[in-house]
Amino acid sequence: MAEISSPRPLPATSPVVRPATPNAADLAVKLLQPLEGMLAAGETAKAEVLAAKEVAQSFQLLLKLTLNGGKQATLEASSPRPLAQGTTLAVTALSETRLAVALQGGDTRLLTSLDLEQLPVGTLLQGKVESREQIAQLKTQQALYRVVVNLLNTSLSGSKLSVETPLPLPIGSLLTAQVQGSQALNFLPLSGRLDQLVLGQQLAAQQSRQGSLEGLFKGMQGMAQQDGLPTELRTSIDKLLGMLPDGKQLGSAEGLAKAMEQSGVFLEAKLLSGQTQNLPQDLKASLLRLVSQLLPTLPGGGPMPSASAGSALAQAMPAFVRNALGALGQAGLRQQAMSFPLPSRLLQSMDEEADLEALLKLAAAAVSRLQTHQLSSLAQSQVTPEGNLLTTWQLELPMRNQHDVVPLQVKLQREEPGNTGSKKEQKETLWRIDLAFDLDPLGPLQVQAQLLRGSLSSQLWAERADTAQLIDQELDNLRQRLLGAGLEVGELSCRQGMPPQGPKTNLEQRWVDETA
């Protein structure tokens, strides 16, 4: 499997994988030493391939045999076909020197076809490769493998699926495939996104450690008024507070683009490409630098490695993620971490005099919150069951509002049609945007909008009744400003309350109706 290179999902381009036929022939191997009574003819046991190497026209295997009583033995065998290291086998003694070998997936009954009523065409399956055996050499000199996959999602979670594929899938690797038919799957390449299972674990970890940005900036504002701060630390705090944009700056296209570029969502990409010249203006880089300055000031804290800003951050960041943000959290937090907007979470009150230890905790929690947005973007970037390519960018922009700092949460989604042969009018890119903020005196607000073929539709939600009434009175003015910007304007509305939660909101359903 390819490594991660971008959060953008990729279309399915791998060869079709067909489930193996039930009557696939098992393999017989010759032992290089007799069983000496360990197994009588007809008796079965489990075995694992410890090593395999090609010798002349055959393959020499080292097998770890586990008998029914739990006794283990190591045997050498010769096989006409290769078996990958780590493959789990079910073996049956044919004689003192011959064993019948079959791939073992932990269950003697393997699925060899899919029920399309249970798993309709387009369903995404995730699984882990448990064993692999080369069963044929095609005329094109390409090998054919029989693979047992342990399914990890859908109602078939825990079941074993036997497939035949020309892909040499590594044992233990995680894969995603799309159902094409009762006996046909199509692997989706993972080079465009993190594996969803690992991603879920990381999301849970970040969600359990994250804290709202307003808590940190309130703490920094209080800390900046204290005497006796180290000069370097005071400079970092002043720079962080000074780099925050206000509403007027975010109201311009140039100002918004600059704020999004400096939001921290692109920090890792900048580090990987060596673009360290803009790191001082990056929010996440600045928070990591603040953490590195706070650590030595606390008991037991040590200095960070002395190096250039870019290389120091690149070296310190993995350790920071492991140590300061902790180990994996509970899996149940994954869905909370993918919700929008992320709920406000203040670790502690900073009304009293702030100290450096409290500020460190708040800074670490703020970094984790930014990473929650990043990982949520990756988790929501995927190939939809309809074959469309959905790319998500989710981030949080701290905005100055007089003496307060108001976090503005943003989610952008682009849905591009895949190569599904649909009609031309359906092959338009759909853009969605979600905004969430709590701006005094209006209170909590959320905005949902979609843009398709130059036409914009939007629905606003205000938790306060007077705010909802005020916005409703200004919708005509908003429509005229959007028309003046060159957009066609569809439905504009405002409701009191909060948007419906779940995979299909009312607004999303209305978008589907408009684009059908």
Buried (B, 14 or more C-beta within 10 A) or exposed (E): BEEBEEBBBBBBEBEBBBBBEEEBEEBBBBBEEEBEEBBEEEEBBBBBBBEBEEEEEBBBBBBBBBBEEEEEBEBBBBBEBBBBBBBBBBBBBBEBBBBBBBBBBEEEEBBBBBEEEEBEEBBBBBBBBBBBBBBEEEEEEEBBBBBBBBBBBBEBEEBBBBBBBBBEBBBEBBBBBBBBBBBBBBBBBBBBBBBBBEBBBBBBBBBBBBBBBBBBBBBBBBBBEEEEBEEEBBEBBEBBBEBBBEBEBBEEEEBBEBBBBBBBBBBBEBBEEEEBEEBBEBBBBBBBBBBBBBBEBEEEBEEBEEEEBBEBBBEBBEEBBEEBBBEBBEEEBBEBBBEBBBEEEBBBEBEEEBEBEBBBBBBBBBBBBBBBBBBBBBBBBBBBEEBBBBBBBBBBBBBBBEEBBBBBBBBBBBBBBBEEEEEEEEBEEBEBBBBBBBBEEBBBBBBBBBBBEEEBBBBBBBBBEEBBEEBBEEBEEBBEEBEEEEBEBBEBEBBBEEBEEEEEBEBBEBBEEBBE
